[in-house]
Amino acid sequence: MIVLVLNTEMMDAIEKSNIVFLATANKEDYPNVVPIGLARPLDNETVLLVANFMNKTYENLKENPKAAIVVADVTKCPYQFKGKVEIHESGKYFDDAVEWAKSVMAQLNPKGAVLLKIDEIYSVQPGPDAGKKIG
């Protein structure tokens, strides 16, 4: 499998976005999409999502570790990022997620750090290339 990488423009758009939309599906492939307020790239192929208020989504990720994200303002980042997730409920990634969340809002109590390893990127730009795989 070829792992595609996030370029600087994509990483900046994710970092600066107030919201990304996270799509998941349970083991029966029933879809779910939620807004996530804490998402940022860790490197050019991994995005950290902090699981604060995820309930159904968190269970979906445990049952089916495939997910996709799109930033809220697709005019700034017209891409969909797909991949597999790893959930960390302790350790460095979790500790970093808790520290970040509490720096944003002290009352937050994250249940996990979700790492999305990007392995597919698609265009969501309106027009003839909509849905086209990038790379």
Backbone as a printed PyTorch tensor [residue, N CA C, xyz], in Angstrom:
tensor([[[  0.8480,  -1.1770,   0.0000],
         [  0.0000,   0.0000,   0.0000],
         [  0.8930,   1.2380,   0.0000]],

        [[  0.6040,   2.1780,  -0.8730],
         [  1.3290,   3.4370,  -0.9320],
         [  0.6640,   4.4110,   0.0260]],

        [[  1.4510,   4.9710,   0.9270],
         [  0.9110,   5.9570,   1.8580],
         [  1.1080,   7.3460,   1.2610]],

        [[  0.0170,   8.0420,   1.0680],
         [  0.0900,   9.4040,   0.5640],
         [  0.4000,  10.3210,   1.7170]],

        [[  1.0400,  11.4280,   1.4190],
         [  1.3990,  12.3440,   2.4910],
         [  0.6400,  13.6570,   2.3530]],

        [[  0.4340,  14.2740,   3.4920],
         [ -0.1850,  15.5890,   3.5330],
         [  0.8760,  16.6140,   3.1590]],

        [[  0.5540,  17.5020,   2.2200],
         [  1.5020,  18.5650,   1.9200],
         [  1.3150,  19.7010,   2.9210]],

        [[  2.1700,  20.6860,   2.8590],
         [  2.1430,  21.7870,   3.8220],
         [  0.8050,  22.5130,   3.8020]],

        [[  0.2410,  22.7400,   2.6280],
         [ -1.0550,  23.4260,   2.5160],
         [ -2.1600,  22.6310,   3.2170]],

        [[ -2.1710,  21.3250,   3.0200],
         [ -3.1710,  20.4690,   3.6540],
         [ -3.0010,  20.4660,   5.1740]],

        [[ -1.7480,  20.3390,   5.6250],
         [ -1.4800,  20.3140,   7.0580],
         [ -1.8910,  21.6270,   7.7100]],

        [[ -1.5820,  22.7510,   7.0580],
         [ -1.9740,  24.0610,   7.5900],
         [ -3.4840,  24.1940,   7.6800]],

        [[ -4.1970,  23.7290,   6.6510],
         [ -5.6570,  23.8360,   6.6430],
         [ -6.2820,  23.0330,   7.7780]],

        [[ -5.7680,  21.8440,   8.0330],
         [ -6.2790,  21.0240,   9.1380],
         [ -5.9630,  21.7030,  10.4650]],

        [[ -4.7320,  22.1770,  10.6190],
         [ -4.2920,  22.8190,  11.8580],
         [ -5.1200,  24.0630,  12.1720]],

        [[ -5.4260,  24.8480,  11.1500],
         [ -6.1100,  26.1300,  11.3600],
         [ -7.6300,  26.0200,  11.3410]],

        [[ -8.1420,  24.8640,  10.9610],
         [ -9.5870,  24.6720,  10.9030],
         [-10.1640,  24.5920,  12.3170]],

        [[-11.2850,  25.2470,  12.5360],
         [-11.9570,  25.1310,  13.8270],
         [-12.6980,  23.8120,  13.9540]],

        [[-13.0790,  23.2660,  12.8210],
         [-13.8700,  22.0310,  12.8050],
         [-13.4210,  21.1540,  11.6370]],

        [[-13.2910,  19.8590,  11.9110],
         [-13.2190,  18.8700,  10.8400],
         [-14.4020,  17.9420,  11.0430]],

        [[-14.8820,  17.3870,   9.9670],
         [-15.9640,  16.4170,  10.0480],
         [-15.3630,  15.0290,   9.9260]],

        [[-15.6890,  14.1770,  10.9070],
         [-15.1720,  12.8220,  10.9870],
         [-16.2780,  11.8370,  10.6250]],

        [[-16.0140,  11.0410,   9.6070],
         [-16.9680,  10.0160,   9.1760],
         [-16.4720,   8.6510,   9.6210]],

        [[-17.3830,   7.8890,  10.2170],
         [-17.0850,   6.5310,  10.6660],
         [-18.2400,   5.6290,  10.2450]],

        [[-18.0620,   4.3440,  10.4670],
         [-19.1460,   3.3850,  10.2680],
         [-18.9900,   2.2880,  11.3050]],

        [[-20.1240,   1.7520,  11.7600],
         [-20.0370,   0.6560,  12.7260],
         [-19.7450,  -0.6510,  11.9910]],

        [[-19.7470,  -1.7670,  12.7200],
         [-19.3980,  -3.0450,  12.0820],
         [-20.4150,  -3.4880,  11.0500]],

        [[-21.6250,  -2.9280,  11.1020],
         [-22.6280,  -3.2130,  10.0700],
         [-22.5580,  -2.2110,   8.9220]],

        [[-21.5270,  -1.3760,   8.9060],
         [-21.3000,  -0.3480,   7.8830],
         [-22.3450,   0.7570,   7.8830]],

        [[-23.0060,   0.9940,   9.0340],
         [-23.9520,   2.0970,   9.1450],
         [-23.1660,   3.3650,   9.4240]],

        [[-23.2880,   4.4060,   8.5730],
         [-22.4280,   5.5870,   8.6770],
         [-22.8110,   6.5530,   9.7920]],

        [[-21.8300,   7.3580,  10.1830],
         [-22.0010,   8.3920,  11.1950],
         [-20.9990,   9.5020,  10.8710]],

        [[-21.4230,  10.7670,  10.9690],
         [-20.5320,  11.9040,  10.7440],
         [-20.7250,  12.8870,  11.8840]],

        [[-19.6040,  13.3590,  12.4590],
         [-19.6620,  14.3150,  13.5650],
         [-18.6110,  15.4000,  13.3840]],

        [[-18.8900,  16.5930,  13.9200],
         [-17.8670,  17.6440,  13.9200],
         [-16.8930,  17.4060,  15.0700]],

        [[-15.6120,  17.6370,  14.8010],
         [-14.5650,  17.4930,  15.8090],
         [-13.8160,  18.8170,  15.8840]],

        [[-13.7030,  19.3520,  17.0930],
         [-13.0640,  20.6510,  17.2690],
         [-11.5680,  20.5940,  17.5070]],

        [[-11.0510,  19.4430,  17.8990],
         [ -9.6200,  19.3340,  18.1700],
         [ -9.0000,  18.2960,  17.2390]],

        [[ -8.4110,  18.8020,  16.1600],
         [ -7.7310,  17.9520,  15.1810],
         [ -6.5040,  18.6970,  14.6870]],

        [[ -5.3930,  17.9850,  14.6170],
         [ -4.1850,  18.6000,  14.0620],
         [ -3.2370,  17.5110,  13.5640]],

        [[ -2.4870,  17.8570,  12.5200],
         [ -1.5080,  16.8870,  12.0110],
         [ -0.3620,  16.7010,  13.0010]],

        [[  0.0700,  15.4640,  13.1500],
         [  1.2650,  15.1740,  13.9400],
         [  2.4870,  15.1200,  13.0340]],

        [[  2.2670,  14.6680,  11.8170],
         [  3.3090,  14.6180,  10.8040],
         [  2.5990,  14.6000,   9.4500]],

        [[  3.3210,  14.3200,   8.3750],
         [  2.7060,  14.4330,   7.0490],
         [  1.8640,  13.2300,   6.6340]],

        [[  1.5830,  12.3240,   7.5860],
         [  0.6660,  11.2240,   7.2710],
         [ -0.2520,  10.8400,   8.4250]],

        [[ -0.1890,  11.5980,   9.5290],
         [ -0.9840,  11.2640,  10.7090],
         [ -1.6830,  12.4970,  11.2600]],

        [[ -2.9790,  12.3490,  11.5350],
         [ -3.7630,  13.4270,  12.1390],
         [ -4.2560,  12.9550,  13.5040]],

        [[ -4.0450,  13.8090,  14.5150],
         [ -4.5360,  13.5430,  15.8620],
         [ -5.9270,  14.1440,  16.0150]],

        [[ -6.8720,  13.3360,  16.4850],
         [ -8.2250,  13.7750,  16.8030],
         [ -8.4400,  13.4730,  18.2840]],

        [[ -8.8940,  14.4600,  19.0400],
         [ -9.1170,  14.2500,  20.4670],
         [-10.5650,  13.8260,  20.6860]],

        [[-10.7370,  12.6870,  21.3400],
         [-12.0640,  12.1340,  21.6160],
         [-12.5840,  12.7190,  22.9210]],

        [[-13.3100,  13.8280,  22.8130],
         [-13.9080,  14.4570,  23.9920],
         [-15.3420,  14.0170,  24.1860]],

        [[-16.1650,  14.2970,  23.1910],
         [-17.6020,  14.0440,  23.2950],
         [-18.0580,  12.8950,  22.4050]],

        [[-17.1200,  12.1860,  21.8250],
         [-17.4630,  11.0610,  20.9500],
         [-18.1160,   9.9560,  21.7740]],

        [[-19.2480,   9.5010,  21.3510],
         [-19.8820,   8.3340,  21.9590],
         [-20.0570,   7.2670,  20.8890]],

        [[-21.0580,   7.4390,  20.0320],
         [-21.2820,   6.4980,  18.9430],
         [-20.0400,   6.4190,  18.0490]],

        [[-19.4490,   7.5640,  17.7770],
         [-18.2610,   7.6150,  16.9230],
         [-17.1140,   6.8000,  17.5200]],

        [[-16.9010,   6.9400,  18.8200],
         [-15.8200,   6.2270,  19.4960],
         [-16.0520,   4.7210,  19.4250]],

        [[-17.3010,   4.3100,  19.6540],
         [-17.6370,   2.8830,  19.5400],
         [-17.4340,   2.4010,  18.1090]],

        [[-17.8430,   3.2310,  17.1340],
         [-17.6270,   2.8620,  15.7310],
         [-16.1490,   2.6350,  15.4460]],

        [[-15.2970,   3.5420,  15.9280],
         [-13.8630,   3.4210,  15.6830],
         [-13.2800,   2.1690,  16.3200]],

        [[-13.8270,   1.7590,  17.4480],
         [-13.3640,   0.5270,  18.0870],
         [-13.8050,  -0.7040,  17.2960]],

        [[-15.0140,  -0.6420,  16.7200],
         [-15.5460,  -1.7630,  15.9390],
         [-14.9700,  -1.8130,  14.5350]],

        [[-14.7400,  -0.6460,  13.9590],
         [-14.3230,  -0.5350,  12.5650],
         [-13.3270,   0.6230,  12.4920]],

        [[-12.0400,   0.3370,  12.4430],
         [-11.0290,   1.3930,  12.5530],
         [-10.7770,   2.2040,  11.2760]],

        [[-11.7300,   2.2370,  10.3840],
         [-11.5860,   3.0460,   9.1680],
         [-12.3760,   4.3420,   9.3440]],

        [[-11.7990,   5.4480,   8.8650],
         [-12.4480,   6.7460,   9.0360],
         [-12.0230,   7.6900,   7.9170]],

        [[-12.7440,   8.8150,   7.8350],
         [-12.4160,   9.8700,   6.8800],
         [-12.6840,  11.2110,   7.5380]],

        [[-11.8940,  12.2220,   7.1570],
         [-12.1410,  13.5790,   7.6300],
         [-12.1480,  14.5470,   6.4490]],

        [[-12.8930,  15.6250,   6.6400],
         [-12.9330,  16.7600,   5.7150],
         [-12.9360,  18.0010,   6.5930]],

        [[-12.1410,  19.0240,   6.2270],
         [-12.1890,  20.2630,   7.0070],
         [-13.4760,  21.0010,   6.6830]],

        [[-13.9530,  21.7900,   7.6430],
         [-15.2360,  22.4740,   7.4910],
         [-15.2450,  23.4110,   6.2860]],

        [[-14.1710,  24.1470,   6.0710],
         [-14.1080,  25.0860,   4.9480],
         [-13.3800,  24.4290,   3.7850]],

        [[-14.1360,  23.7420,   2.9400],
         [-13.5170,  23.0180,   1.8270],
         [-12.9540,  23.9530,   0.7580]],

        [[-13.2800,  25.2440,   0.8220],
         [-12.6590,  26.1710,  -0.1310],
         [-11.1760,  26.3420,   0.1910]],

        [[-10.7930,  26.1520,   1.4570],
         [ -9.3880,  26.2670,   1.8570],
         [ -8.6460,  24.9340,   1.7590]],

        [[ -9.3710,  23.8580,   1.8350],
         [ -8.7520,  22.5310,   1.7880],
         [ -9.7520,  21.5530,   1.1680]],

        [[ -9.8210,  21.5290,  -0.1670],
         [-10.8500,  20.7150,  -0.8370],
         [-10.4830,  19.2370,  -0.9710]],

        [[-10.2040,  18.6020,   0.1770],
         [ -9.7850,  17.2040,   0.1610],
         [-10.4760,  16.4140,   1.2550]],

        [[-10.6450,  15.1310,   0.9740],
         [-11.1060,  14.1740,   1.9640],
         [ -9.9240,  13.2560,   2.2540]],

        [[ -9.6680,  13.0160,   3.5340],
         [ -8.5510,  12.1870,   3.9650],
         [ -9.0950,  10.9120,   4.5970]],

        [[ -8.6850,   9.7590,   4.0680],
         [ -9.1800,   8.4730,   4.5680],
         [ -8.0260,   7.6390,   5.0920]],

        [[ -8.3440,   6.8000,   6.0630],
         [ -7.3280,   5.8940,   6.5750],
         [ -7.8330,   5.0770,   7.7350]],

        [[ -6.8920,   4.4390,   8.4010],
         [ -7.1920,   3.6230,   9.5770],
         [ -6.7740,   4.3840,  10.8220]],

        [[ -7.4700,   4.1000,  11.9070],
         [ -7.1780,   4.7850,  13.1680],
         [ -6.5740,   3.8370,  14.1890]],

        [[ -5.8110,   4.4540,  15.0890],
         [ -5.3430,   3.7960,  16.3030],
         [ -5.9050,   4.6220,  17.4540]],

        [[ -6.4370,   3.9520,  18.4640],
         [ -6.9650,   4.6380,  19.6410],
         [ -5.9900,   4.4440,  20.7930]],

        [[ -5.6320,   5.5540,  21.4310],
         [ -4.7310,   5.5100,  22.5820],
         [ -5.4790,   6.0660,  23.7960]],

        [[ -5.6500,   5.2290,  24.8200],
         [ -6.3260,   5.6460,  26.0490],
         [ -5.3490,   5.8200,  27.2000]],

        [[ -4.0760,   5.7260,  26.9040],
         [ -3.0000,   5.9980,  27.8590],
         [ -1.7290,   6.2030,  27.0500]],

        [[ -0.6830,   6.6470,  27.7250],
         [  0.5900,   6.8430,  27.0460],
         [  0.7670,   8.2540,  26.5090]],

        [[  1.8490,   8.4560,  25.7530],
         [  2.2460,   9.7700,  25.2830],
         [  1.1630,  10.4600,  24.4510]],

        [[  0.6100,   9.7690,  23.4570],
         [ -0.3980,  10.4060,  22.6020],
         [ -1.6120,  10.8360,  23.4200]],

        [[ -2.0440,   9.9680,  24.3230],
         [ -3.1780,  10.3070,  25.1750],
         [ -2.8480,  11.4990,  26.0700]],

        [[ -1.6800,  11.4590,  26.7080],
         [ -1.2730,  12.5610,  27.5880],
         [ -1.2000,  13.8850,  26.8260]],

        [[ -0.6500,  13.8460,  25.6090],
         [ -0.5790,  15.0570,  24.7800],
         [ -1.9760,  15.5570,  24.4260]],

        [[ -2.8890,  14.6310,  24.1160],
         [ -4.2610,  15.0040,  23.7720],
         [ -4.9680,  15.6520,  24.9630]],

        [[ -4.7890,  15.0890,  26.1460],
         [ -5.4070,  15.6410,  27.3570],
         [ -4.8630,  17.0380,  27.6280]],

        [[ -3.5500,  17.1940,  27.5390],
         [ -2.9320,  18.5070,  27.7830],
         [ -3.4610,  19.5520,  26.7920]],

        [[ -3.5370,  19.1870,  25.5190],
         [ -4.0350,  20.0970,  24.4930],
         [ -5.4940,  20.4640,  24.7690]],

        [[ -6.3250,  19.4610,  25.0270],
         [ -7.7510,  19.7110,  25.2660],
         [ -7.9590,  20.6160,  26.4660]],

        [[ -7.2560,  20.3530,  27.5470],
         [ -7.4190,  21.1580,  28.7600],
         [ -6.8810,  22.5760,  28.5840]],

        [[ -5.9220,  22.7700,  27.6650],
         [ -5.4330,  24.1210,  27.3820],
         [ -6.4720,  24.9280,  26.6150]],

        [[ -7.3500,  24.2190,  25.9020],
         [ -8.4330,  24.8720,  25.1620],
         [ -9.6130,  25.1450,  26.0810]],

        [[ -9.9740,  24.1430,  26.9070],
         [-11.0950,  24.2680,  27.8300],
         [-10.8320,  23.3510,  29.0240]],

        [[-10.6020,  23.9250,  30.1730],
         [-10.1930,  23.1650,  31.3590],
         [-11.1680,  22.0490,  31.7330]],

        [[-12.4430,  22.1990,  31.3980],
         [-13.4500,  21.2030,  31.7810],
         [-13.4200,  19.9490,  30.9070]],

        [[-12.7060,  19.9740,  29.8060],
         [-12.6850,  18.8100,  28.9180],
         [-12.0000,  17.6400,  29.6070]],

        [[-12.5070,  16.4450,  29.3330],
         [-11.9650,  15.2250,  29.9090],
         [-11.8860,  14.1630,  28.8110]],

        [[-10.8760,  14.2510,  27.9470],
         [-10.7910,  13.3260,  26.8180],
         [-10.7580,  11.8690,  27.2430]],

        [[-11.4220,  11.0390,  26.4300],
         [-11.4020,   9.6010,  26.6810],
         [-10.3500,   8.8900,  25.8440]],

        [[ -9.8360,   9.6090,  24.8300],
         [ -8.8250,   8.9680,  24.0030],
         [ -8.2100,   9.9120,  22.9940]],

        [[ -7.0630,   9.4870,  22.5040],
         [ -6.3970,  10.1500,  21.3860],
         [ -6.5720,   9.2330,  20.1850]],

        [[ -7.1460,   9.7530,  19.1230],
         [ -7.3960,   8.9720,  17.9160],
         [ -6.3950,   9.4260,  16.8660]],

        [[ -5.5590,   8.5020,  16.4000],
         [ -4.5870,   8.8130,  15.3590],
         [ -5.0910,   8.2630,  14.0410]],

        [[ -5.3300,   9.1490,  13.0900],
         [ -5.7660,   8.7550,  11.7480],
         [ -4.5460,   8.7190,  10.8450]],

        [[ -4.1850,   7.5230,  10.3720],
         [ -3.0810,   7.3530,   9.4320],
         [ -3.6580,   7.4610,   8.0230]],

        [[ -3.3010,   8.5270,   7.3350],
         [ -3.8500,   8.8040,   6.0100],
         [ -3.2710,   7.8310,   4.9890]],

        [[ -4.1560,   7.1260,   4.2590],
         [ -3.6620,   6.2900,   3.1670],
         [ -4.3740,   6.5720,   1.8480]],

        [[ -5.3750,   7.4550,   1.8640],
         [ -6.0350,   7.8830,   0.6280],
         [ -6.4570,   9.3400,   0.7570]],

        [[ -6.3070,  10.0750,  -0.3280],
         [ -6.7410,  11.4700,  -0.3780],
         [ -7.5750,  11.6440,  -1.6380]],

        [[ -8.7520,  12.2760,  -1.4760],
         [ -9.6690,  12.5030,  -2.5910],
         [-10.0170,  13.9790,  -2.6910]],

        [[-10.2940,  14.4190,  -3.8920],
         [-10.7480,  15.7930,  -4.1120],
         [-12.2200,  15.9120,  -3.7340]],

        [[-12.5710,  17.0060,  -3.0650],
         [-13.9750,  17.3410,  -2.8420],
         [-14.2730,  18.6900,  -3.5010]],

        [[-13.3850,  19.1030,  -4.3900],
         [-13.5400,  20.3380,  -5.1440],
         [-14.7090,  20.1710,  -6.1160]],

        [[-15.6990,  21.0810,  -6.0800],
         [-16.7960,  20.9740,  -7.0450],
         [-16.2530,  21.0300,  -8.4730]],

        [[-16.8720,  20.2610,  -9.3410],
         [-16.4570,  20.2560, -10.7370],
         [-16.0990,  18.8660, -11.2070]],

        [[-15.4470,  18.7940, -12.3490],
         [-15.1900,  17.4900, -12.9750],
         [-14.2460,  16.5820, -12.1860]],

        [[-13.4320,  17.1430, -11.2770],
         [-12.5210,  16.3140, -10.5010],
         [-13.0690,  15.8970,  -9.1400]],

        [[-14.3120,  16.2480,  -8.8450],
         [-14.9230,  15.8870,  -7.5560],
         [-14.8910,  14.3700,  -7.4040]],

        [[-14.4080,  13.9160,  -6.2600],
         [-14.3300,  12.4810,  -5.9870],
         [-13.1010,  11.7870,  -6.5480]],

        [[-12.2650,  12.5340,  -7.2570],
         [-11.0790,  11.9440,  -7.8710],
         [-10.0110,  11.6840,  -6.8250]],

        [[ -9.4090,  10.5050,  -6.8880],
         [ -8.3240,  10.1660,  -5.9770],
         [ -7.1030,  10.9960,  -6.3580]],

        [[ -6.4500,  11.5570,  -5.3450],
         [ -5.2710,  12.3860,  -5.5470],
         [ -4.0380,  11.5000,  -5.4370]],

        [[ -3.0880,  11.6740,  -6.3260],
         [ -1.8310,  10.9440,  -6.2280],
         [ -1.7440,   9.7780,  -7.1520]]])
